[in-house]
């Protein structure tokens, strides 16, 4: 079954990143050599770039709620 969600009004929490391990490696590489403050700023910019790409306020609200849950609870 394809994990991609065709419902554009709901946040996708099922695994949905193409070549996820490669993306994670790229993310780690982007942080390599940065100070904590620089790393935090990179994360903040990445969040804003991705939020802009998503664009839908309802989905962003769902994402904020999911991110605020203790680790593991968003998966249920």
N, C-alpha and C positions, 0 to 999 in steps of 0.2 A: 504494500500500500504506500502511496506517495505521501510524504509528510507535509508537502506544500499545501498551504491553506488557500482555498479560493474565496473564502469569506473575508472580504476586505474591511470588515468592521470589527474583527476580533484579533487579538494578539496571538501569534503563533508561538507556543511554548515547546512544541515537539521539536526534536532535532531537525534543523532545516538549513544548515550552512553547507554549501557545496565545498568539498575538500576541507572540512573543518580543521584537520590537523595542520594543513598548510597555512590556513588563516591564523591559527594560534601561533605558529612559528613566526609568521610575519608580524603579528602583534608583539610578541616578545622581542623580536629584532628591532622594532620601532622604538622600544623602551630602552634598548641596550645603551649604556653609557650616560643615561639621563639621571639627574638628581631626582630626589623624591618630588620636589616642587615641579620640575620639568615634566616628570612622568604624570603627575596629577593633572597638569595643564594639558598634556597630550590627550589623556582620557576625557577631560572635559570637552575639548574640541571635537574629539571623535564622537562623543555622545550628541553634541549639537549638530554635527554633519549628518549623522544617521537619523536623528530626529527630524531634521529638515527633509531628508529623503523620504521618510515615512509620511510625514505631512499631516496625517489624520489625527486630530486632537483626541478623539476617543481611544485610538490605539495607543497613543502616547500616555494617556491617563492610565490605561490598563498596564502598560509597561512600568510606569512609576510604582503602581501598586504591587506588581509582581516583584520588582526589585527590592521593595521595602520589606518583603516577607523574609523571615529567617531562612537561611540556606536550606534548600531541599523542599520547602513548602510550596514553591511555585511549580514544582513538577507534579503535584498531585491534583 
